[in-house]
Amino acid sequence: MKNILLFSLLLLGQTIFAQKYAFVDSEYILRNIPAYEAANEQLSQLSAKWQGEVEQRFDEIAQLYKNYQAENVFLSNEMKTKRENEIIEKEKQAKQLQQNYFGQDGELFQRREALVKPIQDEIYNAITDIAAENNIAAVFDKASGMGIMFVDNKYDISDDVLIELGYKSE
């Protein structure tokens, strides 16, 4: 019984050591996909445009508050309250606009999902195809800092992924 158990452990050990591993550099792959660069440029332009809109709203609020402070001594209590409420309401609207554009589920996030996720899915599918074809047990992403201390470049399949996707590498 001990011999069978020992033989099974040896066989299992050989199987484990026979596994192949590879790595990719996702940043390198993404840099070589023109659609990703175009998506990033589009997102940067949208972000800058929306940030300008939000800043303009907050600048208007700052100006309203400055005017309010300058005219405060001349206003009746009713007018003070009205102006204060107006400033508070505009500030709420500006914060809501900021949240709509840049919040967790805001426009920028949704646009990023629409533009970048299909590219990421395509990369993932290419990696799984290459791994299946080459009997690779695991593929690590060296760009994400997974704690890999040493990587032999002969196992880098980043160029293969680009070729599988129909792009040429650097």
N, C-alpha and C positions, 0 to 999 in steps of 0.2 A: 504494500500500500504506500509506503514511504517512497519507493522508487517511482511509482506512477505520479505521485504528487511532485517530486523533484523534477521528473521529466516534463510535466505540465508547466511548471514554473520556468524551466529553461526554454521551452518552446515559446511561452508567452514573452519572456525576456527578449528573445530573438525577434519576435514580431514587433515589439515596441521599438527596439533599436533600428529596425528596418524602415521605419516611417521616414518619409521625406518632409522637410520643412522648407519654406521659402519666405521671402519678405518682399514687400513693395514699398515704394516711397510715394505715398498718395499726393504729396505736394508736387513732386516731380511730374507725376502723371497728369495732375490737373493743370500744371503750367504748360503742358504740351497739347492741351485740348482747346482749340480756339473758341468753341462754344462756351467753355467755362470762363475764359478771359472776357468774352463779350458779355456774359451774364454778370460778372463782377463789375464791369464798367457801367452797365445799365443800372445795377443796384447802387453803385456809388453816386451816379448822377441823380437818381431818385432821392437818395438819402440827403444829398446836399440841397436839392430843391426843397424837400420837406423841412429840413432843418432851418432853411432860410425863412420859410413861412412861419414856423414856430417862433423863431427869434424875432420876426417882425411883430407878431402878436404880443410877445412879452415886452418889446420896446414900446409899443403903443400903450400898454398897461403902465409901464414905468412913467411915460409922459403924462398919462391921466393922473397918476398919483402925485407927480411933481406939481401939476397944475392945481390939483386939489389942495395940496399943502400951501401953495402960494395964495390961494383964494379962501382958505379955510376961515380966516378971521372975518371975512365979509359975508359968509353964508349963514343962513338961518339953520336951526337944528334940523328942520325938515329937508332942506337942500343938502346938508352934510350927510344925512342918512341916505338920501337918494344917490348922491355921488359915491358914497362908500359901497352901497349895494351894487351900483353899476360897475365899479372897479372889481369887486369880488366876483361878480357874474362873468366879467370878461376874463378874469384869471382862471375861473373854473373851465370856461370854454377853451382857453389856450392849453390848459393841462389835459383836457379831454382830446384835443387835436393831437397833442404830443403823444398821448397814449394810443390813439388810433393809428398813428404812423409808426411809432417805435416801440409800442408795448409788446408784451409776450406773444400775443396773437394778432399783432398789428399788421398794417399793410406791408411793411418792409419784410417781416417774417413770412407772410404769405407769398410775396413775390419771390423771396429767396427759395421757398419750398417749390414754387412752380418752375423756377428757372434752373436751380441747382440739383434738386432731388433726382430728376430724370438722368442727369449726367452721372450722379453717384450710383444710381441703380445700374446703369449701363456698365460702369467700372466694376461693380460688385459681380454682375453676371459674367463679365469677361474673366475675372479672377477665379470664380468658381468653375468656369469651363476649363481654364488652363490647369487648375488644381486637379480636376477630375481626369483630364487627359494625361497628366504627368504623375498621377498617383501621389499627390502632395497631401500630407496629413494636415498641415496648418500653414497659413500664410500670415505673417505678422506685418504690421505697418510701422516701419521705422520712423515715419514722420510724426506719429502720435506719441512718441516717447514711452513705449511700452516697457521700458526698463531693460532693453537688450544692450548688453555691454560690448559684444563683439558680433559682427556680421560679416561673413565671407561674401564678397560681391558676386561670386559665381552663382549664388542663389537668388540674385535680384531678378525678378521677372517683370519689372516695371516696363521695360521696352516691349516685352511680349504682350503686355496688356494694351499698350498703345497700338501695336500692330493689329491685335485682335479687334480693337475698336476702329481700325482703319486710319490711324494717324501715324505720322512718322515721328521718330524721337529726335532729340537734339544731336 
